[in-house]
Amino acid sequence: MNDYIKLYVSGQTAYKYRVPFAAWKPVVMKIGTVRITLLGTLDAAYAAADIKEWNGKIRCDVVPASGFGTPENLMATLAHKGAIIFIDNDNVTHTVHATGQISESSITPDWSGNSNTIDIQVKMTEVVN
């Protein structure tokens, strides 16, 4: 198990990023509808695939170690309007899309300080069978 993830757009550089364990939550959602029939029984229909989402913070140093990405690298990857390659802590490759709101927060008041760390809140979504 790695202590980092990797993110990149196909054909571009794969950068490493840290994810705070307590702030990184992968969730699988079963897509379907459920209703109660007139006879009082449960009727459920499910999609052929499920959705897996990773919600949480990705941590970037303003001046990163070798192989790690900057906050600017991460924001450029997340701004991509297509598929993003995500390699998780266990070296499993996923094809995801960054969906929803992306927000940044700084550990210190000096956002561009060389010793600063930026946390970027993100949601990444994948269709799984």
Secondary structure, 3 states (H helix, E strand, C coil): CCCCEEEECCCCCCEEEECCHHHEEEEEEEEEEEEECCCCCEEEEEEEEEEEEEEEEEEEECCCCCCECCHHHHHHHHCCCCCEEEECCCCCEEEEEECCCCEEEECCCCCCCCCCEEEEEEEEEEEEC
